Amino acid sequence: MISQISPVIHPRPFLKWAGGKSRLIQQYIPYFPANYQTYYEPFIGGGAVFFYLQPSAAILTDINAELITTYRCVRDRVEDLICLLQEHQNRHNRDYYYSVRANIAKTELEQAARLIYLNKTCYNGLYRVNSQGKFNVPLGRYNNPHICQENLLRAASKTLANVEIAQADFIDVLSSAPNSNDFVFCDPPYHPISSTSYFTSYSQNSFHAKDQERLRNVCAELASRGVKVMICNSDCELIRNLYEEINFKIYPIIAARSINSNPKNRGMVYELLITSY
């Protein structure tokens, strides 16, 4: 009898996320620093860059409490999480989706399973909440959504095993005291380039021009300490001006945009990759 060998699953994002970087990493590779000690990512989102780099030491943070809970459960209780996701997968239909969406999970493990389930079945994998902080994305059109990707979750769990994960505002990266041997990658909510591309409802607190300026100031402070800083954002006058003022290097990146209320504005667009080095 010939034994079947399970395919090797390389670590990669276990969540779909608006603005995810999986398709852009090949363009980013020439700009990643060759050497660094600790990797910081204060807007973890789907974590594509983290999973690609697989740094030996990392601190991952985000203001989104549900997202951070989910990362911790993947790191610490992946088998229990898989069991809950299998239940969601077995019960999935339209009515079940809206029932799960309407009800808040009680335990952290249930919260993590709920977020992954909604993420895999909602429209475009979009994370959006209303002013009360309630998830409000409609059901997506999927014939057979991959709700419980066991091997992918286990691979992610191994990669996250020794990683520090915390809920925090991006400005808190300064208090972590990164030094010149460290690398900080920032993937904030992008500044809108048109009224139809405006998407800042990532958490209950929207991300506006003043927040982009706050982020620039944080990046400038990090750079003054010798920290290697990389930021990605939309290609627009505001972002260019903010980082040109502090003499950061700006590189155009070609990206595919799939989320826009106006279908004519979807497709290939330029984004910016910005570095302090």
Secondary structure as UniProt FT lines:
FT   TURN            18..19
FT   TURN            22..24
FT   HELIX           25..28
FT   HELIX           29..31
FT   STRAND          39..41
FT   TURN            45..46
FT   HELIX           48..53
FT   STRAND          58..62
FT   HELIX           65..76
FT   HELIX           78..91
FT   HELIX           94..102
FT   HELIX           108..121
FT   HELIX           123..125
FT   TURN            131..132
FT   HELIX           150..160
FT   TURN            161..162
FT   STRAND          164..167
FT   HELIX           170..176
FT   TURN            180..181
FT   STRAND          183..186
FT   HELIX           195..197
FT   TURN            201..202
FT   HELIX           209..224
FT   TURN            225..226
FT   STRAND          228..234
FT   HELIX           237..244
FT   TURN            245..247
FT   STRAND          249..257
FT   HELIX           263..265
FT   STRAND          267..275
//
